[in-house]
Amino acid sequence: MLISCLRPHIFMYVSVVCGLVWFDMPYNENRVFDRSSYIFFFMTYWFFMTLFTGMMEFLPERTIILKERAAGSYRLSAYYLSKTAAELPARLAMPCLFLIISYPMVSLSGNIATFFSLCGVQLLAALAGEAMGVFIGTSTMDYEKAMTIATVTSLALMLTGGYFVKNLPEFMGWLRYVSPFKYSYDACIKLGFDRDVPCVNGETLEECLSGAGMNAVCFFLCTYHLCLFFLVLRIVFKHMFFSQTK
């Protein structure tokens, strides 16, 4: 209970710190990297937070579930749906609160539609992280194994997501297309750079010369892959969870 009460305060503190670090960024070529790093940070932060929270969602309650199932207290599907429905609003509220605080401070965009779109993509990324966490937790049913697999897998997907390394070796290039970091980051970059970037020093910059622009097809493809990632892992988790608690 103490951890649950502290979490909103921790998230608000982190959002204020982020707002101060990236405070009032002007929209020009000198701050392109800063803007993209802010986007990458909040996407990565919430993916990891929901991943490790989701990983511990059912592990501590497995023994209780087995006992109550043996006693015929309730159907397993009823437990699964009620627990998911009860915890989902609180988990989705925190990423929204983070953006509500930090977004105006960093001056990412004055367009209200951009804010709600970023919020939607962030929620999809958070749901994808949670789905990956519950999948790993259910497939291992062991805290140490789940923590090791989750750490290694999530770091590998983050490194191949396209922010740190643009040109991956050919034998690792396929990892980029199974990385939720790539799709969430690409979608938010399309939103964050929705108009031409003004030049300041006359330096050659791709975004400055042509503008990032809003490619609607690219944006919807990214959100589609995030939804697919979430749904597939949730469906697989559901079958694994049901089979292990029979």
C-alpha positions as CSV (number, residue, x, y, z in Angstrom):
1,M,0.0,0.0,0.0
2,L,2.9,2.4,0.8
3,I,4.4,1.8,-2.6
4,S,1.0,2.4,-4.3
5,C,0.5,5.7,-2.4
6,L,4.0,6.9,-3.2
7,R,3.9,6.1,-6.9
8,P,1.8,9.1,-8.0
9,H,4.2,11.4,-6.1
10,I,7.2,9.7,-7.8
11,F,5.7,10.1,-11.2
12,M,4.8,13.8,-10.6
13,Y,8.3,14.4,-9.3
14,V,9.9,12.8,-12.4
15,S,7.5,14.8,-14.7
16,V,8.5,18.1,-13.1
17,V,12.2,17.2,-13.3
18,C,11.8,16.4,-17.0
19,G,9.9,19.7,-17.6
20,L,12.8,21.6,-16.0
21,V,15.5,19.7,-17.8
22,W,13.9,20.3,-21.2
23,F,12.3,23.6,-20.2
24,D,10.8,25.9,-22.9
25,M,12.7,24.5,-25.9
26,P,12.5,26.7,-29.0
27,Y,11.5,25.1,-32.2
28,N,14.6,25.3,-34.4
29,E,17.5,23.3,-35.7
30,N,19.6,23.8,-32.5
31,R,17.1,21.9,-30.4
32,V,16.1,19.1,-32.7
33,F,18.1,16.5,-30.7
34,D,16.8,17.8,-27.4
35,R,13.2,17.5,-28.6
36,S,13.7,14.0,-29.9
37,S,15.5,13.0,-26.7
38,Y,12.6,14.2,-24.6
39,I,10.2,12.1,-26.7
40,F,12.5,9.1,-26.4
41,F,12.8,9.4,-22.7
42,F,9.1,9.5,-21.8
43,M,8.3,6.7,-24.2
44,T,11.1,4.5,-22.7
45,Y,10.4,5.5,-19.1
46,W,6.7,4.4,-19.3
47,F,7.5,1.3,-21.3
48,F,9.9,0.1,-18.6
49,M,7.6,1.1,-15.7
50,T,4.7,-0.8,-17.0
51,L,6.8,-3.8,-18.1
52,F,8.2,-4.4,-14.6
53,T,4.9,-3.6,-13.0
54,G,3.1,-6.0,-15.3
55,M,5.7,-8.7,-14.7
56,M,4.7,-8.8,-11.0
57,E,1.0,-8.5,-11.7
58,F,0.1,-12.2,-11.3
59,L,3.3,-13.8,-9.9
60,P,2.6,-13.1,-6.1
61,E,-1.0,-14.2,-6.4
62,R,-0.5,-17.5,-8.1
63,T,-0.7,-19.6,-4.9
64,I,-3.9,-17.9,-3.8
65,I,-5.4,-18.3,-7.3
66,L,-4.7,-22.0,-7.3
67,K,-6.3,-22.5,-3.8
68,E,-9.4,-20.5,-4.7
69,R,-9.7,-22.3,-8.0
70,A,-9.5,-25.6,-6.2
71,A,-12.3,-24.4,-3.9
72,G,-14.4,-23.3,-6.9
73,S,-14.7,-19.8,-5.6
74,Y,-14.9,-18.2,-9.0
75,R,-14.0,-18.8,-12.7
76,L,-10.5,-17.9,-13.8
77,S,-11.8,-15.7,-16.6
78,A,-13.8,-13.7,-14.0
79,Y,-10.6,-13.1,-11.9
80,Y,-8.6,-12.2,-15.0
81,L,-11.1,-9.7,-16.4
82,S,-11.9,-8.1,-13.0
83,K,-8.3,-7.6,-12.1
84,T,-7.4,-6.2,-15.5
85,A,-10.4,-3.8,-15.5
86,A,-9.8,-2.7,-11.9
87,E,-6.1,-1.8,-12.4
88,L,-6.1,-0.5,-15.9
89,P,-7.5,3.0,-15.3
90,A,-4.9,3.7,-12.6
91,R,-2.1,2.5,-14.8
92,L,-3.2,4.6,-17.7
93,A,-3.8,7.7,-15.6
94,M,-0.2,8.0,-14.6
95,P,1.3,8.4,-18.1
96,C,-1.4,11.0,-18.9
97,L,-0.5,12.9,-15.7
98,F,3.1,12.8,-16.7
99,L,2.4,14.5,-20.0
100,I,-0.1,17.0,-18.5
101,I,2.7,18.3,-16.3
102,S,5.8,18.1,-18.5
103,Y,4.3,18.8,-21.9
104,P,3.5,22.5,-21.4
105,M,6.9,23.0,-19.6
106,V,9.0,21.8,-22.5
107,S,6.9,23.7,-25.1
108,L,6.8,20.7,-27.5
109,S,3.9,22.0,-29.5
110,G,1.0,24.4,-29.1
111,N,-1.4,22.2,-31.0
112,I,-3.8,20.5,-28.6
113,A,-4.4,17.7,-31.1
114,T,-0.7,16.9,-31.0
115,F,-0.9,16.6,-27.2
116,F,-3.8,14.1,-27.3
117,S,-2.1,12.2,-30.1
118,L,1.1,11.9,-28.1
119,C,-0.9,10.9,-25.1
120,G,-2.6,8.1,-27.1
121,V,0.7,6.8,-28.4
122,Q,2.3,6.9,-25.0
123,L,-0.7,4.9,-23.6
124,L,-0.2,2.3,-26.4
125,A,3.5,2.0,-25.6
126,A,2.6,1.6,-21.9
127,L,0.1,-1.1,-22.7
128,A,2.7,-2.9,-24.9
129,G,5.2,-2.8,-22.1
130,E,2.6,-4.2,-19.7
131,A,1.7,-7.0,-22.1
132,M,5.4,-7.9,-22.5
133,G,5.8,-7.9,-18.7
134,V,2.8,-10.2,-17.9
135,F,3.9,-12.5,-20.8
136,I,7.4,-12.9,-19.4
137,G,6.1,-13.2,-15.8
138,T,3.6,-15.9,-16.7
139,S,5.9,-17.8,-19.0
140,T,8.6,-18.2,-16.3
141,M,6.6,-18.1,-13.0
142,D,9.8,-17.2,-11.3
143,Y,10.8,-13.7,-10.1
144,E,14.6,-14.0,-10.8
145,K,14.2,-15.6,-14.2
146,A,11.5,-13.1,-15.2
147,M,13.6,-10.1,-14.1
148,T,16.6,-11.4,-16.0
149,I,14.7,-12.1,-19.2
150,A,12.8,-8.8,-19.0
151,T,15.9,-6.8,-18.5
152,V,17.9,-8.4,-21.3
153,T,15.0,-8.4,-23.8
154,S,13.8,-4.9,-23.2
155,L,17.4,-3.4,-23.4
156,A,18.0,-5.3,-26.6
157,L,14.7,-3.9,-28.1
158,M,15.5,-0.4,-26.9
159,L,19.0,-0.4,-28.4
160,T,17.7,-1.6,-31.8
161,G,14.7,0.8,-31.8
162,G,16.4,3.4,-33.9
163,Y,17.3,6.2,-31.5
164,F,20.8,5.2,-30.5
165,V,21.9,3.3,-33.7
166,K,20.4,4.2,-37.1
167,N,22.4,1.7,-39.2
168,L,22.3,-1.7,-37.6
169,P,24.4,-4.7,-38.9
170,E,22.5,-6.7,-41.4
171,F,22.2,-9.8,-39.2
172,M,20.5,-7.6,-36.5
173,G,18.4,-5.4,-38.7
174,W,15.3,-7.6,-38.2
175,L,15.2,-6.8,-34.5
176,R,14.2,-3.2,-35.2
177,Y,10.9,-4.4,-36.7
178,V,9.9,-6.3,-33.6
179,S,10.8,-3.5,-31.2
180,P,7.9,-1.5,-29.8
181,F,10.4,1.3,-29.1
182,K,10.8,1.9,-32.8
183,Y,7.1,2.3,-33.5
184,S,6.3,4.4,-30.4
185,Y,9.3,6.7,-31.1
186,D,8.7,7.0,-34.8
187,A,5.0,7.9,-34.2
188,C,5.9,10.5,-31.7
189,I,8.6,12.0,-33.8
190,K,6.1,12.4,-36.6
191,L,3.9,14.3,-34.1
192,G,6.6,16.3,-32.4
193,F,8.0,17.6,-35.8
194,D,4.7,18.4,-37.5
195,R,6.1,21.4,-39.4
196,D,9.3,22.6,-41.0
197,V,12.2,23.2,-38.6
198,P,13.6,26.8,-39.0
199,C,17.3,27.0,-39.7
200,V,19.4,29.1,-37.4
201,N,23.1,28.7,-38.3
202,G,22.6,27.7,-41.9
203,E,23.8,24.2,-41.2
204,T,22.7,21.3,-43.3
205,L,20.0,19.4,-41.5
206,E,17.6,17.1,-43.1
207,E,14.7,18.2,-40.9
208,C,15.7,21.9,-41.5
209,L,15.8,21.5,-45.3
210,S,12.6,19.6,-45.9
211,G,10.7,19.5,-42.6
212,A,9.8,16.3,-40.8
213,G,6.2,16.7,-41.8
214,M,3.3,14.5,-40.7
215,N,3.1,11.4,-42.7
216,A,-0.3,10.0,-41.8
217,V,0.4,6.6,-43.3
218,C,3.6,6.2,-41.3
219,F,1.9,7.3,-38.1
220,F,-1.0,4.9,-38.4
221,L,1.3,2.1,-39.3
222,C,3.3,2.7,-36.1
223,T,0.2,2.8,-33.9
224,Y,-1.1,-0.3,-35.7
225,H,2.0,-2.2,-34.9
226,L,1.9,-1.1,-31.2
227,C,-1.7,-2.3,-31.0
228,L,-0.7,-5.6,-32.6
229,F,2.2,-6.1,-30.2
230,F,-0.1,-5.5,-27.3
231,L,-2.9,-7.7,-28.5
232,V,-0.7,-10.7,-29.5
233,L,1.2,-10.8,-26.2
234,R,-2.1,-10.4,-24.2
235,I,-3.7,-13.3,-26.1
236,V,-0.7,-15.5,-25.6
237,F,-0.5,-14.6,-22.0
238,K,-4.1,-15.3,-21.4
239,H,-3.8,-18.9,-22.8
240,M,-0.6,-19.5,-20.8
241,F,-2.1,-18.1,-17.6
242,F,-5.2,-20.2,-18.0
243,S,-3.2,-23.4,-18.7
244,Q,-0.9,-22.9,-15.8
245,T,-3.6,-22.3,-13.2
246,K,-5.9,-25.2,-14.1
